[in-house]
């Protein structure tokens, strides 16, 4: 768990250092710092064999897939009501690229590595701790630059997603469904536009 706390701290520090100079674009160094941490820690403590196992065909049947996407679609109202903000080709390409890359790295770390490193814990404790840290990463790292990520609703929704995807991983033995659902989430929440405060929740 110390590594997870360090990742959050690194993201927060990157946000604080980058925001004065880069403004809305501070999300880029934050993302690169966290992605580097995720990839490095998975490579160091899990390795190729574990990653191959995580990406194997999932078990658990249709219920596992249904649960993964049920929680992954929580931010769908954002996309339905604010899709008009996607009016810049460069931002659309960044939005799509983020959704294509981020789920592999986040799920590999938060679900794959963290859950397996705490597998000796009771299931509720392992899932709860991993999901809580996953949720806290959003306001503490991206929330330092993004109004929406600092909003309490984001903390609650990401915790629910973390629990759901953790259960799917434990039941299916694979990260395929969590990765796919996470990609849907990153599309639905307008990720890059949210980081840049182009999308801001009403009342925030």
ZADO-1210 file (C-alpha; in nm, 4 decimals, padded with zeros to 6 digits):
<atoms>
<atom x="00.0000" y="00.0000" z="00.0000" code="UNK" pos="1"/>
<atom x="00.2962" y="00.2287" z="00.0474" code="UNK" pos="2"/>
<atom x="00.3524" y="00.2279" z="-00.3289" code="UNK" pos="3"/>
<atom x="-00.0085" y="00.3354" z="-00.3881" code="UNK" pos="4"/>
<atom x="00.0292" y="00.6266" z="-00.1467" code="UNK" pos="5"/>
<atom x="00.3526" y="00.7245" z="-00.3204" code="UNK" pos="6"/>
<atom x="00.1793" y="00.7247" z="-00.6602" code="UNK" pos="7"/>
<atom x="-00.0917" y="00.9560" z="-00.5273" code="UNK" pos="8"/>
<atom x="00.1694" y="01.1849" z="-00.3717" code="UNK" pos="9"/>
<atom x="00.3659" y="01.1965" z="-00.6972" code="UNK" pos="10"/>
<atom x="00.0533" y="01.2902" z="-00.8918" code="UNK" pos="11"/>
<atom x="-00.0360" y="01.5630" z="-00.6426" code="UNK" pos="12"/>
<atom x="00.3163" y="01.7058" z="-00.6495" code="UNK" pos="13"/>
<atom x="00.3192" y="01.7030" z="-01.0300" code="UNK" pos="14"/>
<atom x="-00.0106" y="01.8904" z="-01.0356" code="UNK" pos="15"/>
<atom x="00.1105" y="02.1540" z="-00.7890" code="UNK" pos="16"/>
<atom x="00.4361" y="02.2097" z="-00.9767" code="UNK" pos="17"/>
<atom x="00.2859" y="02.2108" z="-01.3260" code="UNK" pos="18"/>
<atom x="-00.0277" y="02.4186" z="-01.2678" code="UNK" pos="19"/>
<atom x="00.1405" y="02.7618" z="-01.2366" code="UNK" pos="20"/>
<atom x="00.3334" y="02.7198" z="-01.5611" code="UNK" pos="21"/>
<atom x="00.0970" y="02.5121" z="-01.7739" code="UNK" pos="22"/>
<atom x="-00.2484" y="02.6084" z="-01.6520" code="UNK" pos="23"/>
<atom x="-00.5139" y="02.3889" z="-01.8112" code="UNK" pos="24"/>
<atom x="-00.2477" y="02.1677" z="-01.9675" code="UNK" pos="25"/>
<atom x="-00.1069" y="02.0640" z="-01.6294" code="UNK" pos="26"/>
<atom x="-00.2988" y="01.7378" z="-01.6658" code="UNK" pos="27"/>
<atom x="-00.0361" y="01.6180" z="-01.9143" code="UNK" pos="28"/>
<atom x="00.2584" y="01.5965" z="-01.6701" code="UNK" pos="29"/>
<atom x="00.0265" y="01.4620" z="-01.4001" code="UNK" pos="30"/>
<atom x="-00.0846" y="01.1851" z="-01.6348" code="UNK" pos="31"/>
<atom x="00.2677" y="01.1066" z="-01.7533" code="UNK" pos="32"/>
<atom x="00.4006" y="01.0929" z="-01.3970" code="UNK" pos="33"/>
<atom x="00.1243" y="00.8580" z="-01.2863" code="UNK" pos="34"/>
<atom x="00.1427" y="00.6380" z="-01.5946" code="UNK" pos="35"/>
<atom x="00.5180" y="00.6044" z="-01.5445" code="UNK" pos="36"/>
<atom x="00.4623" y="00.5063" z="-01.1811" code="UNK" pos="37"/>
<atom x="00.1933" y="00.2534" z="-01.2715" code="UNK" pos="38"/>
<atom x="00.4005" y="00.0916" z="-01.5459" code="UNK" pos="39"/>
<atom x="00.7207" y="00.0894" z="-01.3422" code="UNK" pos="40"/>
<atom x="00.5614" y="-00.0625" z="-01.0323" code="UNK" pos="41"/>
<atom x="00.3765" y="-00.3298" z="-01.2292" code="UNK" pos="42"/>
<atom x="00.6971" y="-00.4202" z="-01.4144" code="UNK" pos="43"/>
<atom x="00.8962" y="-00.4294" z="-01.0908" code="UNK" pos="44"/>
<atom x="00.6567" y="-00.6193" z="-00.8664" code="UNK" pos="45"/>
<atom x="00.4368" y="-00.8196" z="-01.1050" code="UNK" pos="46"/>
<atom x="00.6219" y="-00.8829" z="-01.4291" code="UNK" pos="47"/>
<atom x="00.5189" y="-01.0222" z="-01.7658" code="UNK" pos="48"/>
<atom x="00.3801" y="-01.3488" z="-01.6346" code="UNK" pos="49"/>
<atom x="00.1284" y="-01.1737" z="-01.4100" code="UNK" pos="50"/>
<atom x="00.0341" y="-00.9242" z="-01.6805" code="UNK" pos="51"/>
<atom x="-00.0270" y="-01.2079" z="-01.9274" code="UNK" pos="52"/>
<atom x="-00.2463" y="-01.3808" z="-01.6709" code="UNK" pos="53"/>
<atom x="-00.4410" y="-01.0614" z="-01.6032" code="UNK" pos="54"/>
<atom x="-00.5102" y="-01.0190" z="-01.9745" code="UNK" pos="55"/>
<atom x="-00.6245" y="-01.3783" z="-02.0265" code="UNK" pos="56"/>
<atom x="-00.9828" y="-01.4614" z="-02.1221" code="UNK" pos="57"/>
<atom x="-01.2141" y="-01.3867" z="-01.8286" code="UNK" pos="58"/>
<atom x="-01.4289" y="-01.6352" z="-01.6433" code="UNK" pos="59"/>
<atom x="-01.7374" y="-01.5412" z="-01.4478" code="UNK" pos="60"/>
<atom x="-01.9748" y="-01.5406" z="-01.7423" code="UNK" pos="61"/>
<atom x="-02.2061" y="-01.2596" z="-01.8402" code="UNK" pos="62"/>
<atom x="-02.2570" y="-01.1449" z="-01.4820" code="UNK" pos="63"/>
<atom x="-01.8968" y="-01.0321" z="-01.4520" code="UNK" pos="64"/>
<atom x="-01.9201" y="-00.8295" z="-01.7721" code="UNK" pos="65"/>
<atom x="-02.2549" y="-00.6828" z="-01.6669" code="UNK" pos="66"/>
<atom x="-02.1188" y="-00.5671" z="-01.3316" code="UNK" pos="67"/>
<atom x="-01.8068" y="-00.4154" z="-01.4899" code="UNK" pos="68"/>
<atom x="-02.0082" y="-00.2084" z="-01.7366" code="UNK" pos="69"/>
<atom x="-02.2865" y="-00.1251" z="-01.4906" code="UNK" pos="70"/>
<atom x="-02.0445" y="00.0709" z="-01.2742" code="UNK" pos="71"/>
<atom x="-01.8447" y="00.1893" z="-01.5746" code="UNK" pos="72"/>
<atom x="-02.1478" y="00.3673" z="-01.7151" code="UNK" pos="73"/>
<atom x="-02.2050" y="00.5788" z="-01.4040" code="UNK" pos="74"/>
<atom x="-02.0763" y="00.8965" z="-01.5782" code="UNK" pos="75"/>
<atom x="-02.2790" y="00.8377" z="-01.8963" code="UNK" pos="76"/>
<atom x="-02.5046" y="01.1414" z="-01.8224" code="UNK" pos="77"/>
<atom x="-02.1978" y="01.3643" z="-01.8572" code="UNK" pos="78"/>
<atom x="-02.1407" y="01.2495" z="-02.2142" code="UNK" pos="79"/>
<atom x="-02.5096" y="01.2664" z="-02.3025" code="UNK" pos="80"/>
<atom x="-02.5515" y="01.6217" z="-02.1776" code="UNK" pos="81"/>
<atom x="-02.2115" y="01.7682" z="-02.2652" code="UNK" pos="82"/>
<atom x="-02.0995" y="01.5960" z="-02.5858" code="UNK" pos="83"/>
<atom x="-02.1202" y="01.9346" z="-02.7582" code="UNK" pos="84"/>
<atom x="-01.7988" y="02.0313" z="-02.5800" code="UNK" pos="85"/>
<atom x="-01.6148" y="01.7911" z="-02.8111" code="UNK" pos="86"/>
<atom x="-01.5745" y="02.0591" z="-03.0770" code="UNK" pos="87"/>
<atom x="-01.1962" y="02.0518" z="-03.1188" code="UNK" pos="88"/>
<atom x="-01.0240" y="01.7777" z="-03.3188" code="UNK" pos="89"/>
<atom x="-00.7007" y="01.7884" z="-03.1131" code="UNK" pos="90"/>
<atom x="-00.8980" y="01.7543" z="-02.7893" code="UNK" pos="91"/>
<atom x="-01.1083" y="01.4729" z="-02.9336" code="UNK" pos="92"/>
<atom x="-00.7917" y="01.2865" z="-03.0322" code="UNK" pos="93"/>
<atom x="-00.6430" y="01.3367" z="-02.6846" code="UNK" pos="94"/>
<atom x="-00.9711" y="01.2219" z="-02.5270" code="UNK" pos="95"/>
<atom x="-00.9701" y="00.9048" z="-02.7385" code="UNK" pos="96"/>
<atom x="-00.5997" y="00.8394" z="-02.6776" code="UNK" pos="97"/>
<atom x="-00.6411" y="00.8779" z="-02.3025" code="UNK" pos="98"/>
<atom x="-00.9320" y="00.6313" z="-02.3010" code="UNK" pos="99"/>
<atom x="-00.7256" y="00.3832" z="-02.5049" code="UNK" pos="100"/>
<atom x="-00.4155" y="00.3911" z="-02.2807" code="UNK" pos="101"/>
<atom x="-00.5199" y="00.4849" z="-01.9280" code="UNK" pos="102"/>
<atom x="-00.7396" y="00.1809" z="-01.8475" code="UNK" pos="103"/>
<atom x="-00.4565" y="-00.0661" z="-01.9070" code="UNK" pos="104"/>
<atom x="-00.2207" y="00.1168" z="-01.6709" code="UNK" pos="105"/>
<atom x="-00.4714" y="00.2028" z="-01.3991" code="UNK" pos="106"/>
<atom x="-00.6332" y="-00.1396" z="-01.3913" code="UNK" pos="107"/>
<atom x="-00.2959" y="-00.3108" z="-01.4015" code="UNK" pos="108"/>
<atom x="-00.1940" y="-00.1154" z="-01.0931" code="UNK" pos="109"/>
<atom x="-00.5070" y="-00.0610" z="-00.8830" code="UNK" pos="110"/>
<atom x="-00.6741" y="-00.3941" z="-00.9523" code="UNK" pos="111"/>
<atom x="-00.3955" y="-00.6229" z="-01.0725" code="UNK" pos="112"/>
<atom x="-00.0961" y="-00.5304" z="-00.8592" code="UNK" pos="113"/>
<atom x="-00.2581" y="-00.3825" z="-00.5479" code="UNK" pos="114"/>
<atom x="-00.5210" y="-00.6562" z="-00.5122" code="UNK" pos="115"/>
<atom x="-00.2685" y="-00.9334" z="-00.5619" code="UNK" pos="116"/>
<atom x="-00.0210" y="-00.7782" z="-00.3185" code="UNK" pos="117"/>
<atom x="-00.2989" y="-00.7718" z="-00.0572" code="UNK" pos="118"/>
<atom x="-00.4442" y="-01.1138" z="-00.1452" code="UNK" pos="119"/>
<atom x="-00.3633" y="-01.2456" z="00.2046" code="UNK" pos="120"/>
<atom x="-00.6013" y="-00.9882" z="00.3524" code="UNK" pos="121"/>
<atom x="-00.9724" y="-01.0568" z="00.3924" code="UNK" pos="122"/>
<atom x="-01.1408" y="-00.9867" z="00.0580" code="UNK" pos="123"/>
<atom x="-01.3401" y="-00.6932" z="00.1960" code="UNK" pos="124"/>
<atom x="-01.0241" y="-00.5283" z="00.3299" code="UNK" pos="125"/>
<atom x="-00.8247" y="-00.5798" z="00.0110" code="UNK" pos="126"/>
<atom x="-01.1048" y="-00.4498" z="-00.2102" code="UNK" pos="127"/>
<atom x="-01.1909" y="-00.1669" z="00.0276" code="UNK" pos="128"/>
<atom x="-00.8341" y="-00.0409" z="00.0611" code="UNK" pos="129"/>
<atom x="-00.7591" y="-00.0634" z="-00.3111" code="UNK" pos="130"/>
<atom x="-01.0859" y="00.1081" z="-00.4036" code="UNK" pos="131"/>
<atom x="-01.0431" y="00.3820" z="-00.1432" code="UNK" pos="132"/>
<atom x="-00.6934" y="00.4673" z="-00.2661" code="UNK" pos="133"/>
<atom x="-00.8076" y="00.4527" z="-00.6292" code="UNK" pos="134"/>
<atom x="-01.0880" y="00.6945" z="-00.5430" code="UNK" pos="135"/>
<atom x="-00.8631" y="00.9277" z="-00.3418" code="UNK" pos="136"/>
<atom x="-00.6176" y="00.9511" z="-00.6294" code="UNK" pos="137"/>
<atom x="-00.8721" y="01.1520" z="-00.8292" code="UNK" pos="138"/>
<atom x="-00.9225" y="01.4486" z="-00.5914" code="UNK" pos="139"/>
<atom x="-00.5677" y="01.4424" z="-00.4562" code="UNK" pos="140"/>
<atom x="-00.3891" y="01.4263" z="-00.7930" code="UNK" pos="141"/>
<atom x="-00.6189" y="01.5478" z="-01.0708" code="UNK" pos="142"/>
<atom x="-00.8393" y="01.7336" z="-00.8244" code="UNK" pos="143"/>
<atom x="-00.5534" y="01.9763" z="-00.7653" code="UNK" pos="144"/>
<atom x="-00.6144" y="02.1102" z="-01.1174" code="UNK" pos="145"/>
<atom x="-00.9646" y="01.9874" z="-01.2080" code="UNK" pos="146"/>
<atom x="-01.2853" y="02.1181" z="-01.0495" code="UNK" pos="147"/>
<atom x="-01.4823" y="01.8047" z="-01.1387" code="UNK" pos="148"/>
<atom x="-01.2206" y="01.5685" z="-00.9963" code="UNK" pos="149"/>
<atom x="-01.2223" y="01.7605" z="-00.6686" code="UNK" pos="150"/>
<atom x="-01.6011" y="01.7220" z="-00.6436" code="UNK" pos="151"/>
<atom x="-01.7302" y="01.4777" z="-00.3763" code="UNK" pos="152"/>
<atom x="-01.9406" y="01.3005" z="-00.6397" code="UNK" pos="153"/>
<atom x="-01.6219" y="01.1921" z="-00.8159" code="UNK" pos="154"/>
<atom x="-01.4838" y="01.0434" z="-00.4942" code="UNK" pos="155"/>
<atom x="-01.8028" y="00.8438" z="-00.4383" code="UNK" pos="156"/>
<atom x="-01.8415" y="00.7269" z="-00.7974" code="UNK" pos="157"/>
<atom x="-01.4786" y="00.6208" z="-00.8367" code="UNK" pos="158"/>
<atom x="-01.4972" y="00.4250" z="-00.5115" code="UNK" pos="159"/>
<atom x="-01.8038" y="00.2408" z="-00.6413" code="UNK" pos="160"/>
<atom x="-01.6239" y="00.1707" z="-00.9685" code="UNK" pos="161"/>
<atom x="-01.3189" y="00.0471" z="-00.7807" code="UNK" pos="162"/>
<atom x="-01.5264" y="-00.1946" z="-00.5759" code="UNK" pos="163"/>
<atom x="-01.7157" y="-00.3195" z="-00.8799" code="UNK" pos="164"/>
<atom x="-01.4057" y="-00.3732" z="-01.0933" code="UNK" pos="165"/>
<atom x="-01.2232" y="-00.5387" z="-00.8027" code="UNK" pos="166"/>
<atom x="-01.5064" y="-00.7870" z="-00.7580" code="UNK" pos="167"/>
<atom x="-01.5068" y="-00.8569" z="-01.1313" code="UNK" pos="168"/>
<atom x="-01.1311" y="-00.9170" z="-01.1275" code="UNK" pos="169"/>
<atom x="-01.1521" y="-01.1512" z="-00.8320" code="UNK" pos="170"/>
<atom x="-01.4423" y="-01.3470" z="-00.9802" code="UNK" pos="171"/>
<atom x="-01.3209" y="-01.3623" z="-01.3406" code="UNK" pos="172"/>
<atom x="-00.9469" y="-01.3844" z="-01.2826" code="UNK" pos="173"/>
<atom x="-00.8964" y="-01.1341" z="-01.5635" code="UNK" pos="174"/>
<atom x="-00.8710" y="-00.7596" z="-01.6138" code="UNK" pos="175"/>
<atom x="-01.0301" y="-00.7646" z="-01.9579" code="UNK" pos="176"/>
<atom x="-01.3756" y="-00.6572" z="-01.8435" code="UNK" pos="177"/>
<atom x="-01.2482" y="-00.3899" z="-01.5987" code="UNK" pos="178"/>
<atom x="-01.0173" y="-00.2476" z="-01.8681" code="UNK" pos="179"/>
<atom x="-01.2965" y="-00.2333" z="-02.1259" code="UNK" pos="180"/>
<atom x="-01.5394" y="-00.0794" z="-01.8767" code="UNK" pos="181"/>
<atom x="-01.2760" y="00.1693" z="-01.7585" code="UNK" pos="182"/>
<atom x="-01.2286" y="00.2812" z="-02.1193" code="UNK" pos="183"/>
<atom x="-01.6027" y="00.3430" z="-02.1433" code="UNK" pos="184"/>
<atom x="-01.5840" y="00.5446" z="-01.8211" code="UNK" pos="185"/>
<atom x="-01.2998" y="00.7605" z="-01.9512" code="UNK" pos="186"/>
<atom x="-01.5057" y="00.8336" z="-02.2617" code="UNK" pos="187"/>
<atom x="-01.8257" y="00.9035" z="-02.0693" code="UNK" pos="188"/>
<atom x="-01.6656" y="01.1404" z="-01.8192" code="UNK" pos="189"/>
<atom x="-01.4994" y="01.3456" z="-02.0975" code="UNK" pos="190"/>
<atom x="-01.1680" y="01.2805" z="-01.9191" code="UNK" pos="191"/>
<atom x="-00.9352" y="01.5305" z="-02.0889" code="UNK" pos="192"/>
<atom x="-01.2042" y="01.7999" z="-02.1074" code="UNK" pos="193"/>
<atom x="-01.2736" y="01.7425" z="-01.7392" code="UNK" pos="194"/>
<atom x="-00.9043" y="01.7726" z="-01.6492" code="UNK" pos="195"/>
<atom x="-00.8888" y="02.1041" z="-01.8403" code="UNK" pos="196"/>
<atom x="-01.2084" y="02.2398" z="-01.6795" code="UNK" pos="197"/>
<atom x="-01.3804" y="02.2611" z="-02.0149" code="UNK" pos="198"/>
<atom x="-01.6421" y="02.0422" z="-01.8531" code="UNK" pos="199"/>
<atom x="-01.7395" y="02.1505" z="-01.5012" code="UNK" pos="200"/>
<atom x="-02.0311" y="01.9950" z="-01.3060" code="UNK" pos="201"/>
<atom x="-02.3278" y="02.2194" z="-01.2427" code="UNK" pos="202"/>
<atom x="-02.3069" y="02.3869" z="-00.9062" code="UNK" pos="203"/>
<atom x="-01.9353" y="02.3113" z="-00.8660" code="UNK" pos="204"/>
</atoms>
